[in-house]
């Protein structure tokens, strides 16, 4: 009778160990999915800026050094212009220059 109780407790320990390993695997999978979603969102956000790789590098350097200008959102007009030129701005300028020829 004493041994039956010990066997049952050992089985419980093994069952819990297996559950922990299963939960660890689920956690690793969830962390991977989260990282992939974060990376995807970062790529989408960066892509929406329409910056050249050089402009993005400059922007990130300014952000890392804390030199980005900050403006309160409440007082920012909807037509605020940025000091950064998007790739589309360069394309518009080249089209205008072609029209002058």
C-alpha positions in Angstrom: 0.0 0.0 0.0 2.8 2.4 0.8 4.5 1.6 -2.5 1.3 2.3 -4.4 1.2 5.8 -3.0 4.9 6.3 -4.0 4.2 5.0 -7.5 1.3 7.3 -7.9 3.4 10.3 -6.7 6.2 9.4 -9.1 3.7 9.1 -11.9 2.3 12.6 -11.0 5.8 14.0 -11.0 6.5 12.5 -14.5 3.2 13.8 -15.8 3.9 17.3 -14.5 7.4 17.3 -16.0 6.0 16.3 -19.4 3.4 19.0 -19.1 6.1 21.6 -18.3 8.1 20.5 -21.4 5.0 20.8 -23.5 4.3 24.2 -22.1 7.9 25.3 -22.7 7.5 24.3 -26.3 4.2 26.2 -26.6 5.9 29.3 -25.1 8.8 29.1 -27.6 6.3 28.8 -30.4 4.3 31.8 -29.1 7.5 33.8 -28.7 8.6 33.0 -32.3 5.1 34.0 -33.6 5.3 37.3 -31.6 8.7 38.1 -33.0 7.6 37.4 -36.6 4.5 39.7 -36.1 6.7 42.5 -34.6 9.1 42.2 -37.5 6.2 42.3 -40.0 4.7 45.3 -38.4 8.1 47.1 -38.4 8.6 46.4 -42.1 5.0 47.7 -42.8 5.7 50.9 -40.8 9.0 51.5 -42.5 7.5 50.8 -45.9 4.8 53.3 -45.3 7.3 56.1 -44.8 8.4 55.8 -48.5 12.0 56.5 -47.7 15.1 55.5 -49.6 17.5 53.2 -47.7 19.8 56.2 -47.2 17.0 58.4 -45.8 15.9 55.6 -43.5 19.5 55.2 -42.2 19.7 59.0 -41.6 16.3 58.9 -39.8 17.4 56.0 -37.6 20.7 57.7 -36.8 18.8 60.8 -35.7 16.3 58.8 -33.7 19.1 56.8 -32.0 21.0 60.0 -31.0 17.8 61.7 -29.7 18.0 64.5 -32.3 14.5 64.0 -33.9 12.4 67.1 -33.5 9.4 66.6 -31.3 6.1 68.5 -31.7 3.1 68.2 -29.5 0.3 66.3 -31.4 -2.4 68.6 -30.2 -0.9 71.7 -31.7 0.4 70.0 -34.9 -1.6 71.1 -37.9 -2.6 68.5 -40.4 -0.5 70.1 -43.1 2.8 69.9 -41.3 5.7 69.3 -43.6 8.6 67.1 -42.7 12.3 67.9 -43.2 12.6 64.4 -44.7 12.1 64.0 -48.4 10.3 60.8 -49.5 11.3 58.8 -52.5 8.1 60.0 -54.2 9.3 63.6 -53.8 12.4 62.8 -55.8 10.3 61.1 -58.5 8.0 64.2 -58.7 11.0 66.5 -59.1 12.5 64.3 -61.9 9.2 64.4 -63.7 9.1 68.2 -63.5 12.6 68.4 -64.8 11.7 66.2 -67.7 8.8 68.5 -68.6 11.2 71.5 -68.8 13.3 69.8 -71.6 
